[in-house]
Amino acid sequence: MDTRKRPVLSPELIDLIVDFVHDDRSILLNCSLVSGVLLLSSRFHLFERLHLRHLQWTHFFNLLESPLSTITHIRYMILDFEYNHADLHSIFIRLQGLGLHSILLARMQIENSINLDWDITGFTGLKSLTITRGYFPDPSYMFDIALKFKSVEHLRISHPNFNPALARTSAPDRHLPVTRNSTVPLWRILELHFWAPASAPETFIWLTMQPGLLALQNIAMTGLYSEDFVSAGKYLRYLGPQLNYLEMQLPPTPLEQDSDLSLNNSLQQIHIILPDFVGVMRRIDATSCQALSGYARILSQVISSSLYEVVLSEGPEMQSEVIDMALLPSVVSTLKRRQFSQLRGVVFPPLHWEPDTNAKEYLKTELREWDRRGVLIFEDIRGYFGKWVYGHEPLFT
């Protein structure tokens, strides 16, 4: 065994070595594979996707601002604040020259006293922005930050948390401030993934107060409670005729009877995802869930004449749930009553029905006209959870 002590390279020397060979990325990659210590710096030169934790910021920014820096190829970045306070303006100014296509801002903690009266002019190529697991005084702070990035078309809000003092006040009695940013957003796709109580109504109230969300074409929502569908319905109606695609996951409890989800718009695709029941139940029946009844109820309120695709899919954790066959007729009756003239596809997932009935044959018999036209589609492969909600870009965990 070789007992000789290996030399320890200082971070400064590592940076110098990387700077010396950075012009040839193949040499830099080979050196980094041979000596793992070089990866501390070389990864910033080698990879297009970068997860930058708070403790690594100083090292990264020192390299980025070096006169010899060639860190220009990073396109996708996770900036993890780890609930530390930071000078947002300074950070974004330093990053705006990278040419990022997508950025994820994770675990931010924003105080009431923060100054957001500033602007940034870079990030012209940034099309996708995710804000996840942050703490904010109210939604206006969260969206103020999002609106700093003027070219973003796909905004993803995941697991927001707001000041508990605000959550104790009922939503109708409070007026959340309209954003201080006058930018009209270019959002075409908006994803909203909730988990904290009251976070969804807070967000919908703010969104409904904004006059400039005219470009939004696709919206996806998860983590809604039954009572959240009241504010969700108001927001969806507010969006009006420009909304083309709606994707939402049903709650594990029945929808409130006064939930008005009338979608008087040009909706072309609607994708409903059944709820997950991990650790709660393994059987979805009419008395304990009414998930399919909620699905039928939403469809019954869609009055768009341009609807051409209806998709029902399983939740990501639905691997062995059994669904009461008695719920299926409510879906069938709704589909038969709502004769969408432009419909080209009604998609059903490979679910487990009880009693053991051939649900596919039942649907083909009841909806024989659609079956004849090839409208009915049955997914034989599990795992199709949604276009945006559970799409190709994983959320920060």
LUMLO-894245 format. One record per residue (C-alpha): residue number from 1; x, y, z. Coordinates in steps of 0.02 Angstrom, whole numbers, plus 50000, padded with zeros to 5 digits. Layout:
REM residues N
     k      c1      c2      c3
   NUM       X       Y       Z
...
REM end
This chain:
REM residues 397
     k      c1      c2      c3
     1   50000   50000   50000
     2   50063   50172   49954
     3   50074   50267   50119
     4   50147   50425   50045
     5   50048   50580   50089
     6   49961   50657   49940
     7   49987   50843   49915
     8   49839   50952   49959
     9   49800   51085   49829
    10   49733   51251   49889
    11   49568   51312   49814
    12   49663   51456   49733
    13   49783   51335   49646
    14   49637   51227   49588
    15   49555   51380   49513
    16   49716   51426   49423
    17   49733   51251   49349
    18   49554   51253   49289
    19   49573   51427   49215
    20   49730   51369   49124
    21   49646   51225   49033
    22   49466   51287   49023
    23   49479   51328   48837
    24   49487   51142   48796
    25   49337   51063   48881
    26   49390   50886   48835
    27   49557   50909   48926
    28   49467   50989   49074
    29   49345   50844   49081
    30   49483   50714   49076
    31   49581   50803   49212
    32   49427   50815   49320
    33   49390   50630   49299
    34   49567   50586   49351
    35   49572   50707   49497
    36   49408   50735   49587
    37   49474   50891   49675
    38   49467   50985   49510
    39   49280   50959   49501
    40   49258   51090   49637
    41   49291   51222   49505
    42   49285   51133   49338
    43   49102   51084   49355
    44   49057   51267   49334
    45   49144   51261   49164
    46   49084   51089   49110
    47   48900   51072   49147
    48   48747   51159   49076
    49   48642   51114   49229
    50   48700   51176   49398
    51   48629   51154   49574
    52   48707   51293   49677
    53   48684   51280   49865
    54   48702   51434   49974
    55   48874   51385   50041
    56   48941   51373   49862
    57   48885   51546   49807
    58   49043   51640   49855
    59   49157   51518   49763
    60   49047   51520   49609
    61   49031   51710   49600
    62   49219   51732   49624
    63   49248   51620   49474
    64   49109   51702   49375
    65   49179   51877   49401
    66   49360   51828   49369
    67   49437   51916   49217
    68   49483   51742   49151
    69   49309   51671   49174
    70   49227   51575   49032
    71   49074   51520   49130
    72   48951   51562   48993
    73   48873   51395   48947
    74   48763   51364   49101
    75   48581   51360   49044
    76   48487   51281   49190
    77   48518   51333   49370
    78   48447   51288   49541
    79   48487   51429   49660
    80   48457   51360   49835
    81   48442   51496   49968
    82   48423   51368   50108
    83   48316   51497   50201
    84   48460   51620   50215
    85   48438   51805   50188
    86   48517   51871   50028
    87   48531   52029   49925
    88   48417   51977   49781
    89   48458   52127   49673
    90   48645   52097   49684
    91   48627   51910   49650
    92   48517   51932   49496
    93   48629   52069   49426
    94   48778   51951   49438
    95   48684   51809   49353
    96   48598   51903   49213
    97   48743   51885   49091
    98   48745   51695   49095
    99   48612   51670   48961
   100   48505   51557   49071
   101   48355   51469   48994
   102   48283   51406   49159
   103   48309   51452   49341
   104   48239   51377   49501
   105   48238   51485   49658
   106   48227   51366   49806
   107   48193   51395   49991
   108   48189   51584   49991
   109   48143   51676   50151
   110   48078   51851   50117
   111   48044   51978   50254
   112   47916   52120   50255
   113   48057   52247   50254
   114   48135   52189   50090
   115   48156   52321   49956
   116   48088   52260   49789
   117   48085   52430   49703
   118   48221   52387   49579
   119   48230   52316   49405
   120   48343   52203   49302
   121   48367   52209   49114
   122   48454   52044   49081
   123   48387   51866   49071
   124   48316   51898   48897
   125   48331   51712   48856
   126   48251   51652   49018
   127   48090   51560   48974
   128   48058   51452   49129
   129   48056   51507   49312
   130   48017   51402   49466
   131   47994   51471   49642
   132   47983   51329   49766
   133   47967   51304   49954
   134   47987   51489   49994
   135   47921   51592   50140
   136   47840   51759   50095
   137   47736   51890   50189
   138   47601   51869   50056
   139   47587   51819   49871
   140   47625   51994   49808
   141   47807   51977   49865
   142   47824   51809   49778
   143   47752   51872   49614
   144   47850   52035   49624
   145   48007   51929   49617
   146   47938   51825   49472
   147   47896   51982   49373
   148   48077   52040   49380
   149   48110   51910   49244
   150   48015   51990   49101
   151   48040   51858   48965
   152   47975   51709   49068
   153   47837   51611   48981
   154   47826   51461   49099
   155   47805   51505   49283
   156   47801   51365   49412
   157   47753   51403   49593
   158   47779   51255   49708
   159   47739   51238   49894
   160   47730   51423   49940
   161   47712   51474   50122
   162   47640   51640   50178
   163   47642   51734   50342
   164   47531   51638   50466
   165   47462   51803   50532
   166   47383   51835   50362
   167   47311   51659   50353
   168   47210   51686   50512
   169   47108   51823   50429
   170   46969   51765   50314
   171   47007   51801   50132
   172   46851   51907   50092
   173   46894   52027   50234
   174   47069   52063   50173
   175   47135   52153   50021
   176   47306   52092   49969
   177   47413   52226   49888
   178   47428   52231   49700
   179   47606   52202   49645
   180   47721   52352   49643
   181   47789   52293   49475
   182   47698   52365   49324
   183   47767   52235   49203
   184   47636   52143   49102
   185   47690   51961   49114
   186   47712   51852   48960
   187   47665   51693   49053
   188   47588   51563   48938
   189   47602   51419   49062
   190   47566   51437   49247
   191   47589   51292   49369
   192   47526   51306   49548
   193   47572   51168   49669
   194   47509   51195   49846
   195   47529   51104   50011
   196   47507   51230   50153
   197   47329   51273   50213
   198   47267   51441   50150
   199   47409   51460   50023
   200   47295   51425   49875
   201   47158   51554   49916
   202   47292   51685   49952
   203   47371   51654   49783
   204   47207   51653   49686
   205   47152   51816   49767
   206   47312   51900   49711
   207   47303   51829   49535
   208   47122   51884   49513
   209   47171   52063   49558
   210   47299   52075   49418
   211   47238   52155   49256
   212   47382   52102   49145
   213   47376   51911   49138
   214   47314   51910   48959
   215   47440   51791   48881
   216   47404   51642   48994
   217   47353   51490   48891
   218   47393   51341   49002
   219   47366   51318   49188
   220   47400   51168   49302
   221   47353   51151   49486
   222   47386   51022   49622
   223   47369   51017   49810
   224   47199   51100   49815
   225   47080   51067   49958
   226   46894   51051   49921
   227   46860   51226   49987
   228   46998   51296   49875
   229   46895   51259   49719
   230   46784   51409   49760
   231   46928   51532   49736
   232   47001   51425   49596
   233   46837   51435   49500
   234   46832   51625   49517
   235   47009   51636   49451
   236   46976   51520   49303
   237   46824   51622   49253
   238   46927   51780   49270
   239   47054   51714   49144
   240   46918   51711   49012
   241   46928   51654   48832
   242   47117   51644   48811
   243   47136   51487   48920
   244   47163   51335   48809
   245   47228   51200   48927
   246   47175   51160   49105
   247   47256   51027   49213
   248   47208   50998   49394
   249   47217   50864   49526
   250   47058   50827   49621
   251   47061   50834   49812
   252   47037   50673   49912
   253   46875   50740   49985
   254   46714   50786   49892
   255   46705   50955   49808
   256   46606   51087   49900
   257   46430   51096   49833
   258   46442   51283   49801
   259   46601   51269   49697
   260   46565   51354   49532
   261   46688   51297   49399
   262   46590   51358   49249
   263   46721   51376   49114
   264   46645   51495   48989
   265   46796   51507   48877
   266   46887   51431   48729
   267   46953   51282   48827
   268   47024   51152   48708
   269   47100   51024   48827
   270   47055   50975   49005
   271   47159   50852   49104
   272   47094   50792   49273
   273   47210   50694   49388
   274   47138   50581   49522
   275   47197   50614   49701
   276   47331   50515   49790
   277   47286   50416   49946
   278   47454   50360   50014
   279   47432   50307   50194
   280   47248   50356   50191
   281   47149   50227   50094
   282   47168   50099   49958
   283   46989   50102   49898
   284   46906   50247   49811
   285   46719   50232   49839
   286   46567   50344   49827
   287   46552   50380   50012
   288   46733   50414   50056
   289   46800   50504   49905
   290   46682   50542   49760
   291   46834   50581   49654
   292   46754   50527   49492
   293   46596   50621   49541
   294   46703   50776   49555
   295   46776   50738   49385
   296   46601   50723   49311
   297   46548   50883   49398
   298   46692   50981   49323
   299   46653   50914   49150
   300   46470   50960   49170
   301   46519   51142   49195
   302   46630   51154   49041
   303   46530   51245   48908
   304   46669   51273   48783
   305   46619   51222   48607
   306   46801   51203   48555
   307   46847   51065   48680
   308   46934   50926   48584
   309   47022   50822   48719
   310   46970   50761   48891
   311   47099   50662   48992
   312   47073   50571   49156
   313   47233   50504   49233
   314   47295   50428   49393
   315   47395   50517   49526
   316   47581   50476   49538
   317   47553   50368   49693
   318   47400   50276   49628
   319   47471   50104   49599
   320   47346   49990   49685
   321   47191   50090   49728
   322   47026   50007   49688
   323   46888   50117   49617
   324   46705   50083   49645
   325   46624   50041   49479
   326   46467   50131   49538
   327   46556   50297   49508
   328   46582   50268   49323
   329   46401   50295   49266
   330   46406   50475   49329
   331   46552   50507   49213
   332   46467   50420   49068
   333   46304   50516   49092
   334   46399   50681   49092
   335   46494   50637   48935
   336   46335   50582   48848
   337   46243   50739   48901
   338   46384   50857   48851
   339   46400   50818   48666
   340   46558   50916   48631
   341   46554   50932   48443
   342   46741   50951   48418
   343   46792   50809   48535
   344   46932   50701   48465
   345   46991   50607   48619
   346   46925   50549   48788
   347   47067   50464   48880
   348   47047   50341   49025
   349   47191   50269   49130
   350   47221   50085   49173
   351   47131   50086   49342
   352   47074   49944   49455
   353   46884   49932   49461
   354   46776   49844   49588
   355   46676   49738   49568
   356   46788   49655   49439
   357   46709   49726   49283
   358   46778   49759   49111
   359   46769   49948   49120
   360   46836   49965   48944
   361   46693   49863   48870
   362   46567   49956   48978
   363   46628   50123   48912
   364   46630   50061   48733
   365   46450   50003   48751
   366   46385   50160   48835
   367   46481   50278   48722
   368   46468   50175   48564
   369   46454   50325   48449
   370   46618   50396   48514
   371   46696   50223   48506
   372   46644   50209   48325
   373   46726   50377   48288
   374   46885   50323   48378
   375   46864   50456   48512
   376   46884   50337   48661
   377   47065   50308   48709
   378   47125   50186   48842
   379   47299   50206   48915
   380   47377   50034   48940
   381   47538   50097   49017
   382   47537   50167   49193
   383   47627   50326   49237
   384   47552   50462   49127
   385   47516   50591   49261
   386   47500   50753   49167
   387   47577   50866   49038
   388   47633   51001   49160
   389   47589   50942   49335
   390   47699   50789   49326
   391   47793   50828   49168
   392   47975   50808   49118
   393   48050   50944   49228
   394   48053   50877   49408
   395   48010   50994   49549
   396   48142   51033   49680
   397   48131   50911   49826
REM end
